[in-house]
Each structure stands twice: as C-alpha cells, then as structure tokens.
Amino acid sequence: MNDTNLYIVLATAGLAGLAMIVTAGLAGWRGWLQLKSREFERNHDMPYPPAASAASRIEMADLKERIRKLEAIAAGVDL
C-alpha cells in the first residue's frame, strides 16, 4: 500500500513540476514574440535604413576580399 501511495505522490509531483516548467517556457515564448513584434514595428516605421558610415563600408569590402582569398585557397586556386 505504501508503494502505491509513493508512486502516486511522485507522479503528481512530477506532473506539477512539468506544468511549472511548461508555464514558464510559455511565458518566455510570449515575451520573445512580443519583443520581436516591437522590433518589427520599430524597423517598419523607419522609411530608410540608417546609412552606413564610410569606415564600415571599407571594413565590409575588406572582409569580403579576405573571404574571396580564403575561398580561393580552399579551392586550390593560386593567387
């Protein structure tokens, strides 16, 4: 009889713990969706994206050139 009660108590406690974890996860998921919705609305309201500075464009071009060189090395092309 004691074993049966022990199993019932353990199963109930496990289900209660699982319900708490699922509830917390659902609250986090809803918060994340709300955050992304706000980000989308904020970005959607801007008519034009912010202009990139000249330094960031130069840095991006440098990174692209490095990637091309690495791809050529990986492909065995002699530069």
A tleap script that builds the chain and sets N, CA, C and O, in Angstrom:
source leaprc.protein.ff14SB
mol = sequence {
  NMET ASN ASP THR ASN LEU TYR ILE VAL LEU
  ALA THR ALA GLY LEU ALA GLY LEU ALA MET
  ILE VAL THR ALA GLY LEU ALA GLY TRP ARG
  GLY TRP LEU GLN LEU LYS SER ARG GLU PHE
  GLU ARG ASN HIE ASP MET PRO TYR PRO PRO
  ALA ALA SER ALA ALA SER ARG ILE GLU MET
  ALA ASP LEU LYS GLU ARG ILE ARG LYS LEU
  GLU ALA ILE ALA ALA GLY VAL ASP CLEU
}
set mol.1.N position { 0.811 -1.181 0.000 }
set mol.1.CA position { 0.000 0.000 0.000 }
set mol.1.C position { 0.863 1.257 0.000 }
set mol.1.O position { 0.538 2.244 -0.660 }
set mol.2.N position { 1.953 1.212 0.737 }
set mol.2.CA position { 2.831 2.371 0.799 }
set mol.2.C position { 3.494 2.646 -0.538 }
set mol.2.O position { 3.690 3.802 -0.911 }
set mol.3.N position { 3.836 1.603 -1.252 }
set mol.3.CA position { 4.468 1.779 -2.552 }
set mol.3.C position { 3.521 2.477 -3.532 }
set mol.3.O position { 3.942 3.328 -4.316 }
set mol.4.N position { 2.272 2.119 -3.480 }
set mol.4.CA position { 1.292 2.737 -4.371 }
set mol.4.C position { 1.158 4.223 -4.068 }
set mol.4.O position { 1.118 5.042 -4.986 }
set mol.5.N position { 1.089 4.573 -2.805 }
set mol.5.CA position { 0.980 5.978 -2.435 }
set mol.5.C position { 2.240 6.750 -2.848 }
set mol.5.O position { 2.159 7.888 -3.309 }
set mol.6.N position { 3.385 6.124 -2.676 }
set mol.6.CA position { 4.647 6.761 -3.053 }
set mol.6.C position { 4.673 7.049 -4.550 }
set mol.6.O position { 5.081 8.136 -4.960 }
set mol.7.N position { 4.247 6.103 -5.363 }
set mol.7.CA position { 4.224 6.295 -6.812 }
set mol.7.C position { 3.242 7.389 -7.224 }
set mol.7.O position { 3.515 8.169 -8.136 }
set mol.8.N position { 2.113 7.438 -6.553 }
set mol.8.CA position { 1.123 8.473 -6.871 }
set mol.8.C position { 1.663 9.848 -6.505 }
set mol.8.O position { 1.494 10.801 -7.267 }
set mol.9.N position { 2.309 9.963 -5.353 }
set mol.9.CA position { 2.868 11.242 -4.925 }
set mol.9.C position { 3.989 11.672 -5.868 }
set mol.9.O position { 4.059 12.840 -6.248 }
set mol.10.N position { 4.855 10.756 -6.245 }
set mol.10.CA position { 5.940 11.074 -7.169 }
set mol.10.C position { 5.409 11.484 -8.545 }
set mol.10.O position { 5.917 12.430 -9.146 }
set mol.11.N position { 4.418 10.796 -9.035 }
set mol.11.CA position { 3.842 11.133 -10.334 }
set mol.11.C position { 3.164 12.501 -10.289 }
set mol.11.O position { 3.283 13.289 -11.227 }
set mol.12.N position { 2.462 12.777 -9.207 }
set mol.12.CA position { 1.798 14.072 -9.061 }
set mol.12.C position { 2.820 15.199 -8.976 }
set mol.12.O position { 2.649 16.247 -9.597 }
set mol.13.N position { 3.879 14.981 -8.208 }
set mol.13.CA position { 4.929 15.999 -8.082 }
set mol.13.C position { 5.637 16.208 -9.416 }
set mol.13.O position { 5.975 17.337 -9.770 }
set mol.14.N position { 5.860 15.139 -10.146 }
set mol.14.CA position { 6.489 15.257 -11.460 }
set mol.14.C position { 5.631 16.028 -12.435 }
set mol.14.O position { 6.131 16.874 -13.175 }
set mol.15.N position { 4.343 15.742 -12.440 }
set mol.15.CA position { 3.432 16.468 -13.321 }
set mol.15.C position { 3.332 17.939 -12.930 }
set mol.15.O position { 3.257 18.812 -13.795 }
set mol.16.N position { 3.331 18.213 -11.623 }
set mol.16.CA position { 3.265 19.605 -11.168 }
set mol.16.C position { 4.542 20.348 -11.588 }
set mol.16.O position { 4.474 21.494 -12.032 }
set mol.17.N position { 5.687 19.707 -11.450 }
set mol.17.CA position { 6.949 20.321 -11.877 }
set mol.17.C position { 6.972 20.565 -13.375 }
set mol.17.O position { 7.411 21.617 -13.838 }
set mol.18.N position { 6.502 19.599 -14.116 }
set mol.18.CA position { 6.441 19.750 -15.570 }
set mol.18.C position { 5.504 20.885 -15.966 }
set mol.18.O position { 5.798 21.645 -16.889 }
set mol.19.N position { 4.386 20.999 -15.273 }
set mol.19.CA position { 3.435 22.080 -15.566 }
set mol.19.C position { 4.074 23.441 -15.285 }
set mol.19.O position { 3.856 24.391 -16.036 }
set mol.20.N position { 4.865 23.542 -14.204 }
set mol.20.CA position { 5.538 24.809 -13.903 }
set mol.20.C position { 6.564 25.163 -14.971 }
set mol.20.O position { 6.668 26.321 -15.374 }
set mol.21.N position { 7.315 24.179 -15.427 }
set mol.21.CA position { 8.329 24.413 -16.454 }
set mol.21.C position { 7.662 24.829 -17.768 }
set mol.21.O position { 8.129 25.753 -18.434 }
set mol.22.N position { 6.592 24.164 -18.136 }
set mol.22.CA position { 5.880 24.499 -19.371 }
set mol.22.C position { 5.283 25.901 -19.280 }
set mol.22.O position { 5.326 26.654 -20.253 }
set mol.23.N position { 4.733 26.254 -18.133 }
set mol.23.CA position { 4.159 27.589 -17.952 }
set mol.23.C position { 5.230 28.662 -18.072 }
set mol.23.O position { 5.014 29.685 -18.721 }
set mol.24.N position { 6.385 28.435 -17.450 }
set mol.24.CA position { 7.483 29.406 -17.542 }
set mol.24.C position { 7.993 29.509 -18.978 }
set mol.24.O position { 8.293 30.606 -19.449 }
set mol.25.N position { 8.093 28.399 -19.663 }
set mol.25.CA position { 8.525 28.417 -21.057 }
set mol.25.C position { 7.545 29.144 -21.952 }
set mol.25.O position { 7.949 29.878 -22.854 }
set mol.26.N position { 6.272 28.949 -21.714 }
set mol.26.CA position { 5.251 29.635 -22.497 }
set mol.26.C position { 5.293 31.141 -22.255 }
set mol.26.O position { 5.135 31.926 -23.190 }
set mol.27.N position { 5.505 31.542 -21.015 }
set mol.27.CA position { 5.608 32.969 -20.706 }
set mol.27.C position { 6.836 33.571 -21.398 }
set mol.27.O position { 6.770 34.679 -21.930 }
set mol.28.N position { 7.939 32.851 -21.388 }
set mol.28.CA position { 9.140 33.312 -22.085 }
set mol.28.C position { 8.923 33.404 -23.582 }
set mol.28.O position { 9.365 34.362 -24.215 }
set mol.29.N position { 8.256 32.429 -24.148 }
set mol.29.CA position { 7.972 32.428 -25.589 }
set mol.29.C position { 7.108 33.620 -25.976 }
set mol.29.O position { 7.367 34.274 -26.986 }
set mol.30.N position { 6.075 33.907 -25.171 }
set mol.30.CA position { 5.204 35.043 -25.451 }
set mol.30.C position { 5.975 36.356 -25.341 }
set mol.30.O position { 5.764 37.271 -26.136 }
set mol.31.N position { 6.869 36.448 -24.358 }
set mol.31.CA position { 7.687 37.642 -24.212 }
set mol.31.C position { 8.612 37.833 -25.394 }
set mol.31.O position { 8.799 38.951 -25.873 }
set mol.32.N position { 9.196 36.731 -25.868 }
set mol.32.CA position { 10.096 36.813 -27.023 }
set mol.32.C position { 9.330 37.246 -28.269 }
set mol.32.O position { 9.818 38.065 -29.048 }
set mol.33.N position { 8.126 36.695 -28.458 }
set mol.33.CA position { 7.315 37.092 -29.604 }
set mol.33.C position { 6.930 38.564 -29.530 }
set mol.33.O position { 6.917 39.255 -30.549 }
set mol.34.N position { 6.617 39.045 -28.332 }
set mol.34.CA position { 6.268 40.451 -28.170 }
set mol.34.C position { 7.476 41.337 -28.478 }
set mol.34.O position { 7.332 42.387 -29.103 }
set mol.35.N position { 8.660 40.917 -28.042 }
set mol.35.CA position { 9.881 41.672 -28.331 }
set mol.35.C position { 10.126 41.746 -29.834 }
set mol.35.O position { 10.417 42.820 -30.360 }
set mol.36.N position { 10.012 40.632 -30.521 }
set mol.36.CA position { 10.228 40.622 -31.963 }
set mol.36.C position { 9.170 41.448 -32.682 }
set mol.36.O position { 9.471 42.099 -33.683 }
set mol.37.N position { 7.953 41.429 -32.193 }
set mol.37.CA position { 6.905 42.243 -32.791 }
set mol.37.C position { 7.231 43.724 -32.651 }
set mol.37.O position { 7.052 44.492 -33.597 }
set mol.38.N position { 7.704 44.126 -31.487 }
set mol.38.CA position { 8.093 45.526 -31.288 }
set mol.38.C position { 9.269 45.912 -32.169 }
set mol.38.O position { 9.299 47.012 -32.723 }
set mol.39.N position { 10.239 45.012 -32.303 }
set mol.39.CA position { 11.377 45.293 -33.187 }
set mol.39.C position { 10.906 45.452 -34.628 }
set mol.39.O position { 11.366 46.343 -35.342 }
set mol.40.N position { 9.999 44.597 -35.048 }
set mol.40.CA position { 9.479 44.675 -36.407 }
set mol.40.C position { 8.748 45.992 -36.635 }
set mol.40.O position { 8.931 46.642 -37.664 }
set mol.41.N position { 7.917 46.381 -35.669 }
set mol.41.CA position { 7.186 47.643 -35.798 }
set mol.41.C position { 8.138 48.831 -35.819 }
set mol.41.O position { 7.934 49.770 -36.588 }
set mol.42.N position { 9.174 48.801 -34.987 }
set mol.42.CA position { 10.127 49.894 -34.941 }
set mol.42.C position { 10.878 49.996 -36.265 }
set mol.42.O position { 11.060 51.095 -36.788 }
set mol.43.N position { 11.312 48.870 -36.808 }
set mol.43.CA position { 12.046 48.872 -38.067 }
set mol.43.C position { 11.126 49.183 -39.242 }
set mol.43.O position { 11.563 49.759 -40.238 }
set mol.44.N position { 9.869 48.809 -39.132 }
set mol.44.CA position { 8.916 49.044 -40.217 }
set mol.44.C position { 8.556 50.523 -40.318 }
set mol.44.O position { 8.239 51.015 -41.401 }
set mol.45.N position { 8.605 51.232 -39.188 }
set mol.45.CA position { 8.262 52.648 -39.186 }
set mol.45.C position { 9.339 53.512 -39.835 }
set mol.45.O position { 9.048 54.619 -40.287 }
set mol.46.N position { 10.573 53.025 -39.887 }
set mol.46.CA position { 11.648 53.803 -40.495 }
set mol.46.C position { 11.515 53.749 -42.014 }
set mol.46.O position { 11.458 52.656 -42.577 }
set mol.47.N position { 11.464 54.906 -42.700 }
set mol.47.CA position { 11.329 54.866 -44.156 }
set mol.47.C position { 12.592 54.341 -44.834 }
set mol.47.O position { 12.508 53.655 -45.853 }
set mol.48.N position { 13.750 54.654 -44.282 }
set mol.48.CA position { 15.017 54.211 -44.863 }
set mol.48.C position { 15.903 53.661 -43.754 }
set mol.48.O position { 15.887 54.167 -42.632 }
set mol.49.N position { 16.662 52.643 -44.063 }
set mol.49.CA position { 17.581 52.141 -43.043 }
set mol.49.C position { 18.674 53.173 -42.781 }
set mol.49.O position { 18.979 53.982 -43.658 }
set mol.50.N position { 19.261 53.157 -41.602 }
set mol.50.CA position { 20.317 54.122 -41.316 }
set mol.50.C position { 21.498 53.929 -42.263 }
set mol.50.O position { 21.881 52.802 -42.575 }
set mol.51.N position { 22.065 55.038 -42.714 }
set mol.51.CA position { 23.169 54.985 -43.670 }
set mol.51.C position { 24.421 54.445 -42.980 }
set mol.51.O position { 24.721 54.800 -41.840 }
set mol.52.N position { 25.140 53.586 -43.685 }
set mol.52.CA position { 26.377 53.031 -43.160 }
set mol.52.C position { 27.495 54.055 -43.336 }
set mol.52.O position { 27.546 54.782 -44.328 }
set mol.53.N position { 28.372 54.092 -42.365 }
set mol.53.CA position { 29.474 55.038 -42.465 }
set mol.53.C position { 30.498 54.529 -43.477 }
set mol.53.O position { 30.507 53.351 -43.834 }
set mol.54.N position { 31.360 55.439 -43.931 }
set mol.54.CA position { 32.373 55.067 -44.920 }
set mol.54.C position { 33.325 54.036 -44.337 }
set mol.54.O position { 33.758 53.122 -45.038 }
set mol.55.N position { 33.653 54.177 -43.062 }
set mol.55.CA position { 34.580 53.224 -42.434 }
set mol.55.C position { 33.991 51.817 -42.399 }
set mol.55.O position { 34.707 50.844 -42.638 }
set mol.56.N position { 32.701 51.695 -42.105 }
set mol.56.CA position { 32.091 50.368 -42.054 }
set mol.56.C position { 31.993 49.759 -43.448 }
set mol.56.O position { 32.112 48.543 -43.602 }
set mol.57.N position { 31.773 50.602 -44.477 }
set mol.57.CA position { 31.737 50.069 -45.843 }
set mol.57.C position { 33.117 49.582 -46.277 }
set mol.57.O position { 33.234 48.555 -46.946 }
set mol.58.N position { 34.170 50.323 -45.892 }
set mol.58.CA position { 35.538 49.900 -46.225 }
set mol.58.C position { 35.869 48.601 -45.508 }
set mol.58.O position { 36.466 47.695 -46.089 }
set mol.59.N position { 35.479 48.516 -44.246 }
set mol.59.CA position { 35.738 47.298 -43.487 }
set mol.59.C position { 34.994 46.109 -44.093 }
set mol.59.O position { 35.536 45.006 -44.156 }
set mol.60.N position { 33.758 46.329 -44.537 }
set mol.60.CA position { 32.983 45.255 -45.152 }
set mol.60.C position { 33.628 44.795 -46.462 }
set mol.60.O position { 33.678 43.598 -46.743 }
set mol.61.N position { 34.119 45.745 -47.261 }
set mol.61.CA position { 34.787 45.383 -48.508 }
set mol.61.C position { 36.058 44.588 -48.217 }
set mol.61.O position { 36.377 43.642 -48.937 }
set mol.62.N position { 36.785 44.970 -47.162 }
set mol.62.CA position { 37.996 44.251 -46.775 }
set mol.62.C position { 37.663 42.824 -46.352 }
set mol.62.O position { 38.367 41.885 -46.723 }
set mol.63.N position { 36.600 42.659 -45.582 }
set mol.63.CA position { 36.190 41.319 -45.161 }
set mol.63.C position { 35.767 40.461 -46.349 }
set mol.63.O position { 36.075 39.270 -46.399 }
set mol.64.N position { 35.061 41.064 -47.306 }
set mol.64.CA position { 34.658 40.312 -48.496 }
set mol.64.C position { 35.872 39.868 -49.301 }
set mol.64.O position { 35.900 38.755 -49.826 }
set mol.65.N position { 36.873 40.734 -49.397 }
set mol.65.CA position { 38.092 40.365 -50.118 }
set mol.65.C position { 38.829 39.235 -49.409 }
set mol.65.O position { 39.356 38.331 -50.057 }
set mol.66.N position { 38.867 39.283 -48.095 }
set mol.66.CA position { 39.502 38.195 -47.336 }
set mol.66.C position { 38.762 36.878 -47.557 }
set mol.66.O position { 39.385 35.825 -47.692 }
set mol.67.N position { 37.435 36.943 -47.595 }
set mol.67.CA position { 36.653 35.725 -47.831 }
set mol.67.C position { 36.953 35.168 -49.218 }
set mol.67.O position { 37.111 33.958 -49.380 }
set mol.68.N position { 37.033 36.040 -50.214 }
set mol.68.CA position { 37.367 35.576 -51.577 }
set mol.68.C position { 38.720 34.881 -51.596 }
set mol.68.O position { 38.876 33.835 -52.226 }
set mol.69.N position { 39.701 35.463 -50.904 }
set mol.69.CA position { 41.036 34.857 -50.862 }
set mol.69.C position { 41.001 33.512 -50.162 }
set mol.69.O position { 41.619 32.556 -50.629 }
set mol.70.N position { 40.287 33.424 -49.049 }
set mol.70.CA position { 40.197 32.152 -48.338 }
set mol.70.C position { 39.486 31.091 -49.169 }
set mol.70.O position { 39.885 29.926 -49.166 }
set mol.71.N position { 38.433 31.490 -49.882 }
set mol.71.CA position { 37.757 30.539 -50.760 }
set mol.71.C position { 38.656 30.068 -51.876 }
set mol.71.O position { 38.627 28.898 -52.255 }
set mol.72.N position { 39.469 30.991 -52.412 }
set mol.72.CA position { 40.403 30.599 -53.472 }
set mol.72.C position { 41.451 29.638 -52.930 }
set mol.72.O position { 41.813 28.673 -53.603 }
set mol.73.N position { 41.942 29.891 -51.722 }
set mol.73.CA position { 42.911 28.981 -51.118 }
set mol.73.C position { 42.276 27.605 -50.890 }
set mol.73.O position { 42.902 26.575 -51.139 }
set mol.74.N position { 41.025 27.601 -50.413 }
set mol.74.CA position { 40.345 26.334 -50.175 }
set mol.74.C position { 40.107 25.563 -51.463 }
set mol.74.O position { 40.134 24.332 -51.473 }
set mol.75.N position { 39.873 26.292 -52.551 }
set mol.75.CA position { 39.631 25.640 -53.836 }
set mol.75.C position { 40.937 25.235 -54.527 }
set mol.75.O position { 40.923 24.527 -55.533 }
set mol.76.N position { 42.060 25.692 -53.976 }
set mol.76.CA position { 43.350 25.337 -54.561 }
set mol.76.C position { 43.754 26.243 -55.708 }
set mol.76.O position { 44.651 25.897 -56.476 }
set mol.77.N position { 43.119 27.381 -55.839 }
set mol.77.CA position { 43.463 28.342 -56.893 }
set mol.77.C position { 44.661 29.143 -56.442 }
set mol.77.O position { 44.714 29.602 -55.301 }
set mol.78.N position { 45.623 29.313 -57.331 }
set mol.78.CA position { 46.814 30.077 -56.988 }
set mol.78.C position { 46.561 31.551 -57.277 }
set mol.78.O position { 46.193 31.914 -58.395 }
set mol.79.N position { 46.758 32.394 -56.278 }
set mol.79.CA position { 46.518 33.828 -56.436 }
set mol.79.C position { 47.759 34.514 -56.943 }
set mol.79.O position { 47.756 35.729 -57.141 }
savepdb mol mol.pdb
quit
